[in-house]
Each structure stands twice: as structure tokens, then as C-alpha cells.
Amino acid sequence: MVVNNPESWHTLGTLADVYLSVGLKSEAIKKFNEILELNPENDWAKERLAEIIEN
């Protein structure tokens, strides 16, 4: 998925959620930051990132 769509925020978000589900919080944070680099106005990524940082 990521190989075919490296700049897809949806693909990066899915990967970030997978990282979270297996306990790789720092990797998930990196992916959410990548989403925000692609689209700084992505509210979903902002919210998910804030949730991760708060916990």
C-alpha cells in the first residue's frame, strides 16, 4: 500500500494506526507528522497525534 501510494495521507494514517496497535508509538507519531507535512490542515491527523501525545 505505502509503496504504491507513498504520499497518500490515508495510507500513512492506516500505517500509523497499525504501528499504534502493535505498540510502536514513536513510529506512529512519525507517520502522523508525515501526513501533516503533506497536508498541514488535516484535522484527523492533528487529533490523532494529540491523542497519542496525551497518552
Buried (B, 14 or more C-beta within 10 A) or exposed (E): EEEEEEEBBEBBBBBBEEBBEEEBBEBBBBBBBBBBEBEEEBEEBBEBBEEBEEE
